[in-house]
């Protein structure tokens, strides 16, 4: 009798058990993309190589590096396009449903004439996974590649401050020859810079605000841990902001990785910097503690001990 009432509010015992297993073993984007590579590997002759510059949050030098990359006249790099919409996050998140037993093979359309299907079970009738992939690709091509081509550039890219390494895995499935750069900066310095903007930005609007040092630090940590985990798979170049501005990381390294030519003179030019000619934002001891607690222990592993 108890199961009868429980099922009315929470589902059947079988459904609850299956859901519990799914939650315990959530494949995530990474595992799901692996399954997609098995079922639908991209074509070998796909030579399109967009550039994805993923930064560990805001105020980490991503716009500076974006300008350096775009000093090559062959490249147009979009800057956080439609940022608060969470477009790429949503598309990549939809991959999580793909797993070994879903979708079943019998769900996919087999090419039979539609007139013959009226007598078949068609409650679940799916286009192929290759069509699924091409549909995603068409969106990116229309939204990013075609406008870049109209602007006269041969390549395009995206600079982002919200995407994880898992999102990079999704993008690599869409564009297997894509080039990735992961940029990061001391989270305390990045947050201090962020504070000059009012501390009112969003990850995804309106339910993921970044109003507090704890939220900023947690965002930084999430991105850095994902970069650390997936950099090898994506063949991503890890760039430390402090090394970039000091010259410890030669721009030759960035050029070789992305197959571009950078105009070095841009390093001497600041455009729209909120910190130029102004004082740094003052943070309370509590703000620093909250920020550093949220960013630990990744901050220490990446050379920012406190």
Protein Blocks (a to p, Z undefined) as FASTA:
>chain_A
ZZmmmmmmnopfklmmmmmmmmmmggbjmlmmmmmmmmmccdfklcbdcdddddebeheo
pmmmmmmmmmpmkbccdehihklnommmmmmmmmmmpcfkbccfklpcghiafklmmmpc
fkbccddfklmmmmmmmmmmmmmmmmmmmnopabdcdddfkbcfklmmmmmmmmmmbccd
dddddfklmmmmmmmnoopacfbdcklccfbfklmmmmmmmmmmmmmmmmmmnopacddf
klmmnomacfklmmmmnopaddfklmmpcehiakgopacddddfklmmmmmmmmpmklmm
nopaZZ
